[in-house]
Amino acid sequence: MAGERNCDWHNVNDVVTTYDEALLGEDSTRLNRTSAIGHDKTRLKLGEHHMSYATTVTDVKHHQIIDVLPTRSFEDVD
């Protein structure tokens, strides 16, 4: 997406993060019916020698994203 918009990846990430935080903040019912939680980590290559990770937490039964964490650390995900 950054390439299509001719901008830096960080610009796209900032917009997505801001938009997601607003949506998640408004949706106070997203956890009311959750019966199974899943998570998946994603490795992001940021430049030639830098890697970053994110963990997506999902409601497995209802196929909804609950949160996206900027880490794969057990302490943070827990």
N, C-alpha and C positions, 0 to 999 in steps of 0.2 A: 504494500500500500504506500509506503514512503517513497518508493521508486516511482510509482504512478503519479504521486503528488509532487514529485521533485523536491522533497524535503528530507530532513533527518529522521531516523527511526524514533529518536527521543521525542520529537514533536508529536508524532502520531501516538506514541505511548501516553504522553501527557494528556492528550485529548480523550483517549479511550478511558484512562484512569479517572479523570474528572467526571465523565459521563456515567461510567459504571458506578462510581461512588454515589452520585445523585440518584440513580435508579435503585440501587440497593437500599439507600436510606429511606426512600419513599415506600418500599415494599416490605412493610412490617409483618406480612403474613407468610413470607416465603419459607419460614421454618416451621410453621404450625402443623403441617401435614407430612413432614419428613419422617420416613421410617427406615431408610438405609442411606448412609453417606459413603461416597467414594471419593478417591483423590488420585490425581495423576500429576507427575512432575514433568516439566518441559525444560529442556536446555536451550538457551538462546545464545547464539554466537554474536557478540558485540565487538566487532573489529577483528583484527588479525589474531590476537592472542588472549582475548578476554571472553570468558564465558559467564553467563548469568543463569539463574534458575527461577522458575515460578512453579507454584503448586496450585492446581485448580481443585476446589472442593465442590462436589456435586450431590444433588439429591438424585440417587440412582433410579428410584421408582418413577419419579415425575420428570426426569430428564431436564433438570434445571441446574444452572450454576448458582451455588450459594456464595462463593467467594473465590477470589484469585489472590494468592499470597505471593509476595516478591521474594520467596525463599523456598528452600527444600529442607531446612533445618527441622529436626524432630520437635524441638522445643517450641518453635514458632507455629508449626502445623498443629501440634497437640493443643 
